[in-house]
Amino acid sequence: MKVFQKLDNFLDYAWAQISRGKVDKKSPARHPTFVTSSADGFPNARTLVMRRSDRENNEIEFHTDTASSKMLALSQNPRAGIHIWLPKVQLQIQMDVVVEIKVGDITIPYWRDVPTNSRTAYGTIPSPGKVLESPLAYEHDPNQKRFAILVCDIQSIQLLLLGVKHIRAYYKKTTNWRGEWLSP
């Protein structure tokens, strides 16, 4: 088990794990849990594919269908949570984010980079979450107008490293990522 004595080293280690999620398709960091608040106030968690991580700008990016429930939730409250569990290194990463939604013509260059077989996720008929008469009673109609980019501006990061003695730290954008140790 790694032991960190310096907060900066712990955060560097976490960002290396986050960034690995973009380049390594087998890394659990590639598929974080994304949590929004539903209209009735309950948390709504789902797994998304991380499309970009950018430490310099403190951003994580995802793609979604504009007709998805997360779009409605984010339009009502742009705050969300991201959770990553990395079992091999026993590290939990939690992030609080504010989400900027990009839709329309600004997404065209991104859409061009979406593989053809992946485009089916953007334009399902009926829309995601609608009731079906049978499990396969829907069609794929890939549509760039149903493609959205979620740019998540990270506000805080909390890390928990499990071991004989757990290590926990909390970092905030408002303190320029100066961390503090927390009791696990």
C-alpha positions as CSV (number, residue, x, y, z in Angstrom):
1,M,0.0,0.0,0.0
2,K,1.2,3.5,-0.8
3,V,1.5,5.9,2.1
4,F,1.3,9.6,1.4
5,Q,2.9,12.1,3.8
6,K,2.3,15.1,1.5
7,L,-1.1,16.3,0.4
8,D,0.2,17.4,-3.1
9,N,1.6,14.0,-3.7
10,F,-1.7,12.3,-2.8
11,L,-3.6,14.6,-5.2
12,D,-1.0,14.0,-8.0
13,Y,-1.5,10.3,-7.5
14,A,-5.3,10.6,-7.8
15,W,-5.1,12.7,-10.9
16,A,-2.8,10.1,-12.5
17,Q,-5.5,7.5,-11.8
18,I,-8.2,9.8,-13.2
19,S,-6.3,10.6,-16.3
20,R,-5.6,6.9,-16.8
21,G,-9.4,6.4,-17.3
22,K,-9.3,8.2,-20.6
23,V,-6.4,6.2,-22.1
24,D,-6.9,2.8,-20.6
25,K,-10.2,1.2,-21.5
26,K,-9.7,-1.4,-18.7
27,S,-9.3,1.2,-16.0
28,P,-12.3,1.6,-13.7
29,A,-11.7,5.4,-13.8
30,R,-13.1,5.2,-17.4
31,H,-16.6,4.5,-16.0
32,P,-17.3,6.7,-13.0
33,T,-20.6,7.0,-11.3
34,F,-22.3,10.3,-12.1
35,V,-24.9,11.5,-9.6
36,T,-27.6,14.2,-10.1
37,S,-30.6,15.2,-8.0
38,S,-34.0,14.2,-9.4
39,A,-37.0,16.5,-9.4
40,D,-38.3,14.8,-6.3
41,G,-35.0,15.4,-4.5
42,F,-33.7,11.8,-4.6
43,P,-30.1,11.2,-5.9
44,N,-30.0,9.6,-9.3
45,A,-26.8,7.7,-10.0
46,R,-25.7,6.2,-13.3
47,T,-22.4,5.0,-14.9
48,L,-21.0,7.2,-17.7
49,V,-17.9,6.9,-19.9
50,M,-15.3,9.6,-19.2
51,R,-14.5,11.3,-22.5
52,R,-11.9,13.7,-21.3
53,S,-10.0,14.7,-18.1
54,D,-8.1,18.0,-17.8
55,R,-6.2,18.7,-14.6
56,E,-5.0,22.1,-15.8
57,N,-8.6,23.3,-16.1
58,N,-10.0,21.0,-13.4
59,E,-12.5,19.4,-15.8
60,I,-14.0,16.0,-16.5
61,E,-16.2,15.5,-19.6
62,F,-19.0,13.1,-20.6
63,H,-21.4,12.8,-23.5
64,T,-25.1,12.2,-23.2
65,D,-28.4,12.2,-25.1
66,T,-30.2,15.5,-24.8
67,A,-33.5,13.6,-24.0
68,S,-32.0,11.8,-21.0
69,S,-33.2,12.3,-17.5
70,K,-29.8,13.7,-16.4
71,M,-30.3,16.6,-18.8
72,L,-33.6,17.6,-17.1
73,A,-32.0,17.2,-13.7
74,L,-29.0,19.3,-14.7
75,S,-31.2,22.0,-16.2
76,Q,-32.8,22.3,-12.8
77,N,-29.6,22.0,-10.8
78,P,-26.2,22.0,-12.5
79,R,-24.5,20.5,-9.5
80,A,-23.5,16.8,-9.7
81,G,-21.3,14.3,-8.0
82,I,-18.7,11.9,-9.5
83,H,-17.6,8.8,-7.8
84,I,-14.7,6.6,-8.9
85,W,-13.7,3.4,-7.2
86,L,-10.3,1.9,-8.1
87,P,-10.1,-1.6,-6.5
88,K,-6.6,-2.5,-7.5
89,V,-5.1,0.5,-5.7
90,Q,-7.9,0.7,-3.1
91,L,-8.6,4.4,-3.9
92,Q,-12.0,6.1,-3.8
93,I,-12.3,9.5,-5.5
94,Q,-15.3,11.7,-4.9
95,M,-15.8,15.0,-6.8
96,D,-18.4,17.8,-6.5
97,V,-18.8,19.4,-9.9
98,V,-20.8,22.2,-11.6
99,V,-21.9,21.1,-15.1
100,E,-21.9,23.2,-18.3
101,I,-24.0,21.6,-21.0
102,K,-23.0,22.1,-24.6
103,V,-25.6,21.3,-27.3
104,G,-26.2,22.3,-30.9
105,D,-23.6,23.4,-33.5
106,I,-20.8,23.7,-31.0
107,T,-20.9,19.9,-30.7
108,I,-20.4,19.1,-34.4
109,P,-16.6,18.7,-34.2
110,Y,-17.1,16.3,-31.2
111,W,-19.8,14.4,-33.0
112,R,-17.4,13.7,-36.0
113,D,-15.1,11.9,-33.5
114,V,-17.8,9.7,-32.1
115,P,-17.5,6.2,-33.7
116,T,-20.5,5.3,-35.9
117,N,-21.5,2.3,-33.6
118,S,-21.4,4.6,-30.6
119,R,-23.7,7.2,-32.2
120,T,-26.7,4.9,-31.6
121,A,-26.7,6.1,-28.0
122,Y,-27.8,9.6,-29.1
123,G,-31.3,9.6,-30.7
124,T,-33.1,6.5,-29.4
125,I,-36.8,6.5,-30.2
126,P,-38.7,6.7,-27.9
127,S,-36.4,8.8,-25.7
128,P,-34.4,7.2,-22.9
129,G,-36.6,6.3,-19.9
130,K,-39.9,6.2,-21.7
131,V,-42.1,3.1,-21.0
132,L,-41.9,0.4,-23.7
133,E,-44.4,-2.4,-24.5
134,S,-41.6,-4.9,-24.7
135,P,-37.8,-4.9,-24.0
136,L,-36.7,-4.2,-27.6
137,A,-39.6,-1.9,-28.7
138,Y,-37.3,1.0,-29.6
139,E,-35.2,2.2,-32.6
140,H,-31.8,3.7,-33.0
141,D,-31.8,7.0,-34.9
142,P,-28.4,8.6,-34.4
143,N,-28.8,12.3,-34.4
144,Q,-26.2,15.0,-33.7
145,K,-29.0,17.3,-32.5
146,R,-29.6,14.8,-29.6
147,F,-25.9,14.8,-28.7
148,A,-24.7,16.8,-25.6
149,I,-21.4,17.4,-24.0
150,L,-21.3,17.7,-20.2
151,V,-18.2,19.7,-19.1
152,C,-17.8,19.2,-15.4
153,D,-16.0,22.0,-13.5
154,I,-14.5,20.3,-10.5
155,Q,-15.2,22.2,-7.2
156,S,-13.8,19.7,-4.7
157,I,-12.1,16.3,-4.6
158,Q,-12.1,13.9,-1.7
159,L,-9.8,11.0,-1.6
160,L,-9.8,7.9,0.5
161,L,-7.0,5.3,0.3
162,L,-7.8,2.1,2.1
163,G,-5.0,0.2,3.8
164,V,-4.0,-1.0,7.3
165,K,-4.4,2.6,8.2
166,H,-6.7,4.5,5.8
167,I,-5.6,7.9,4.4
168,R,-8.2,10.6,3.6
169,A,-7.9,14.1,2.2
170,Y,-10.1,16.9,0.9
171,Y,-9.2,19.5,-1.7
172,K,-11.2,22.5,-2.9
173,K,-11.0,24.8,-5.9
174,T,-11.7,27.8,-3.6
175,T,-8.4,27.2,-1.7
176,N,-6.5,26.6,-5.0
177,W,-6.5,22.9,-4.3
178,R,-4.6,23.2,-1.0
179,G,-5.7,20.0,0.7
180,E,-6.3,19.0,4.3
181,W,-6.1,15.6,5.9
182,L,-9.3,14.2,7.3
183,S,-10.0,11.4,9.7
184,P,-11.0,8.4,7.7
